[in-house]
Amino acid sequence: MSTSELTGGPGPRVIVTPFELRDYMLLLRWLIVASLIVVALFAIFQVGLFHDMVASDRTYLSSLVTLVFIGATIHCGFSTVAVSRELNVARRVARTIRKNPTNFRINENGDVTSGDGAVLPAGALTDHVRNVIVKARNPSGEPLDHSLLMHAMADSLRARLQVGVFIVDALPKIGLVGTVIGFMLMLGPIRGIDSFDPLTLRAAMSDMSVGMATALSVTLTALIGSIVLKLQYYFLEIGTIELHSLIAETTDMYVVPALQSEAA
């Protein structure tokens, strides 16, 4: 895709960001992180760390954290694909609107048209423009305000992030639970010590080491998983904010003024 296509062809040029020069930059970011995760998991299996983690964790919370982490990564990947597609469609719609920001209509098929009757591709931006057109049909005597529609759309876009936010916040708490259980397992053998002969102390120290291994294993797994998931959902949040900003900018600069001038 050339820069001239992004700027809308001949006429006034629009400054584009470097990310707009690659349609799937958001998806590529996630793929880089996902590839590093796959390599890291493969290395962990190869050197036997995963087997050691499972063997030392009596609570199996480390395995639970690992499964939750993999599931959240897959969820983030599907969400990233969806947001990337919405961004690509929104950019095409924005370029179409910039070429001729007039005559916004909804045809008999429910499609949104602009300018010389060009049908806007289906997507989040087109849906928002359709809602603004419907709202403009019922004038209240005041300037057309689509802020409530923008708030509703922002809530809809943030819905993809809520699962990730919950999991990123929950993983450290699971690690804390594992830490507490591990310390309970570690301190339990102390109650059973009724003599201080070497054999009794050695057995108690062995049981205490199992509890400590459980605490450290769950805590380390939960913290690493939380940090890596936080990075993935941070990239997804950047793409969501970019999509919301593109919709708000295009609507405020082109669609609303055109509808207001037609109503005047």
Secondary structure, 3 states (H helix, E strand, C coil): CCHHHHCCCCCCCCCCCHHHHCCCHHHHHHHHHHHHHHHHHHHHHHHCHHHHHHHHCCCCHHHHHHHHHHHHHHHHHHHHHHHHHHHHHHHHHHHHHHHCCCCCEECCCCCEEECCCEECCCCHHHHHHHHHHHHHCCCCCCCCCCHHHHHHHHHHHHHHHHHHHHHHHHHHHHHHHHHHHHHHHHHHHHHCCCCCCHHHHHHHHHHHHHHHHHHHHHHHHHHHHHHHHHHHHHHHHHHHHHHHHHHHHHHHHHHHHHHHHHHC
